Amino acid sequence: PYMAPEVLTGRAADARADLFTLAALAVYIATGQPPFAAASLPELIGRMLLPAAPPALPGVPAAAAAAVARALAPDPAARGTVAELRSAVRGA
């Protein structure tokens, strides 16, 4: 659940794939749970490829949680940038 959708599907990847992975790890660090829960591999892949509700991040300031959720977008263009994520986390 930490591999960016574009990597998973064999599409070209850039730094935004790393941003996805960083956000996925942030969810795990904050909650102890992976960012996408699924009972099977096909279900997991489906959840990663479709837009989803942002993960619950109790105790994480709203701006940082929103930036993490944005970085988990299946579309790389919707993820924002590392600088935006860093700014949201530092401002928290």
C-alpha positions in Angstrom: 0.0 0.0 0.0 3.0 2.3 -0.1 3.7 2.2 -3.9 2.3 5.0 -6.0 -0.5 4.1 -8.4 1.5 5.1 -11.4 4.4 2.8 -10.3 1.9 0.0 -9.6 0.4 0.3 -13.1 3.7 0.7 -14.9 3.3 4.3 -15.9 6.1 6.9 -15.8 6.9 8.0 -12.3 8.6 11.1 -11.0 9.1 12.8 -7.6 5.3 12.8 -7.1 5.5 9.0 -6.7 7.9 9.5 -3.8 5.5 12.1 -2.3 2.7 9.4 -2.4 5.0 7.0 -0.6 6.0 9.6 2.0 2.3 10.3 2.7 1.5 6.6 2.9 4.3 6.2 5.4 3.1 9.3 7.4 -0.3 7.6 7.7 1.3 4.5 9.0 3.4 6.4 11.5 0.5 8.4 12.7 -2.0 5.6 13.0 -0.1 2.3 13.0 -2.3 1.2 10.1 -1.7 1.2 6.3 -3.4 4.1 4.4 -5.5 1.7 2.4 -7.3 -1.2 4.2 -8.4 -4.2 2.1 -9.1 -7.8 2.5 -7.4 -8.9 -0.8 -4.8 -7.6 -3.2 -7.3 -6.8 -5.9 -9.3 -4.8 -3.4 -6.2 -3.0 -2.3 -5.2 -2.1 -5.8 -8.7 -0.8 -6.5 -8.6 1.4 -3.4 -5.3 2.8 -4.5 -6.4 3.6 -8.0 -9.6 5.4 -7.1 -10.1 8.7 -5.2 -10.9 7.9 -1.6 -11.9 9.7 1.5 -8.9 11.1 3.4 -7.6 8.8 6.1 -8.4 9.7 9.7 -5.3 11.1 11.4 -6.3 11.7 15.0 -3.9 14.1 16.7 -2.5 15.5 13.5 -3.2 19.2 12.9 -5.7 19.8 10.1 -3.4 21.5 7.7 -0.9 18.6 7.9 -3.6 16.0 7.6 -5.0 17.7 4.5 -1.6 17.8 2.9 -1.0 14.1 3.6 -4.5 13.3 2.2 -3.8 15.4 -0.9 -0.4 13.6 -1.4 -2.3 10.3 -1.5 -4.3 11.2 -4.6 -4.2 8.6 -7.3 -3.6 11.3 -9.9 0.0 12.6 -9.5 -1.1 16.0 -10.8 -3.4 16.4 -7.8 -0.8 15.6 -5.1 0.8 18.9 -4.6 4.5 19.2 -4.0 7.0 18.1 -1.4 7.5 21.8 -0.5 3.7 22.2 0.1 3.7 19.0 2.3 6.8 20.2 4.2 5.2 23.6 4.7 2.0 22.1 6.1 3.8 19.8 8.5 6.2 22.6 9.7 3.3 25.0 10.2 1.5 22.4 12.3 
